[in-house]
Amino acid sequence: MRWHLVRASALLRGRTELGSADYRNVLADCTPSDLVYMDPPYQGVCANRDPRYIASVRHADFVEALNDLNQRGVHFIVSYDGSLGGKDYGEPMPASLCLKHIQVHVGRSSQATLLGRGDDTCESLYLSPGLYEAGQDAIPSRISLREKQAALFVAQ
């Protein structure tokens, strides 16, 4: 892990900026030369009952912020909603944003494992229009990481 962290640090040094602020303030400073990755608290899992998560981002406000990024030509990737054991969590992104939706089958849920269940998780990634228009046919709408996850256990 040290090897990976040291190399990631070298790659990002001088090219990244870290800070803490309301996401809308951060997004206001983004330009078309930026690539923004957002992973806000998942809808449905961030209620007050779970202290590991901050309160949910209001869906309508978030959609408005994404629409603003689209209007300004800022490229972004969002991990936002998903499903666990066949139950969907969160409102999907509206079609008006013209986002490419990719379902990522990530395998067995660690939370379900802790609860003694074997539920599989699918997470959603959304790509802004500028990221997928050129190679639209090459990007699948569903991918699975389960096989790669299993291979990690075999390698140990």
N, C-alpha and C positions, 0 to 999 in steps of 0.2 A: 504494500500500500504506500509506503514511503516513496518508492520509486515513482509511482504515479502522481503523488501529490507534489513532489519536487518538480517533475516535468510540467505538470499543469500550471504550477506557480510561475515557472520560467516562461511558458507560453503566454500567460495572461499579464505578466509584469509590464507595466507601462501602457497597456491597452485596455485596462478595465478600471472602473471606479466603483467603490463600495459606499453605500450610505443607507440611511434609514429615513423614510418619509412616506407620506400618503402616496399610494400608487398613482393617483391622478396628477400630483405634482411632478413625479418622475416622468410620466408619459408626456407631459406638456413640454419637457425639454428634449424629447426624442426627435430625431431627424430621419429623412429617408436613407441616410447612410448607416443607420443603426439596425441591428436585429434584436428585437425584444423577446425574451422568453418569460412567460408569466405562468405561475403555478399558484393561483390563489387558493384559499381554503375551500375544499370541496363542499358543495351544497349537500346537505343531508348528514354530514358527519361533523359539522362544526358548531353544533348547538351548545348551549351552556353546560350540558351534561358531560362534556369531554373537555377537561382543562388543557389538553395538549394543543387545541386549536383556538385561534382568535375568532371573534364573531364573524359570521359570514359577510362576504362582500355582497352588497345589494345587486341582484341580477340586472335590473334596469340601468343602474349607474354604470355597471361594468360594460354592458352592451353599448351604451352611449360613448364610453371611453374608447372602445374598439372601433366604433364607427368613426370617431374623430381620427384615430390612427390611420384608418383606411383613406379618409379624405385627404390626409397629409402625406400619403404614400409611404408610411412607416411600415416596414415588414415586421411581423410578429408570429410567434407560436404560443398557443395557449393550451395548457392541460387543465381541463375544467370539470367535466362531469364523467360519469361512468356507471358501471353496474357491478354488483356483487351477488353471485349466486342467482342470477336471473332477475334481480330487483334493480331497477334503474334509479339513479340518484341525480337530482338536479334537473333544471330546465335546460334543454339543448339550446344551442346558439341559433338565433333567427336566420332564416335564409337570406334576409335582406343584407347581411354582412358579407355574403358570397365567400364564405370560408370553406376550405377543403377539410372535411371531417374524416379522421382516421381513427378507427377503433384499434386499440392496442391490447391484445390478450396477454396479460402479464403473468398468468398462472395463479397458483394458490395464494389466497390472501393471508398475509401474516396475522392480521387481526382475527380472521376466522380461525386460523390455526390456534391462536391463543385461547379462543373460546371452544376449542375441541371440534371445530367443523372443518370441512374441506372445500369451502366455496372458492370458485375461481373469480378473478377480477378482470374486468375490461376497463381500461381508462381511455378517455377521449383526448385526442390532440386535434387542434384546429390550426390550420395554416392560413395566413392572410393571403389575399388574392395574388399579390406580386410574387409570392414564393412558389406558387404552383402553376401559374398560367403557362409558362414556357414548356414544362415537362409534365403537363397534367395527366397524360395517359400512363406515365411511368410510375406514378404514386398510387399504391394500392389503397383501398378504403378500409382494409382490415389486415393487420399483421399479428403474428403471434411470437411472443418471446418465451413461451413455455418450454420449447425444446432447448433453447439456450440456457434457461434457468435450470433445467434438469441436468444439462451437461456440466454445469458448475459443481453440482453435488457429486457427480461421477469423478471429476478431476481431483477432488479432495482426497 
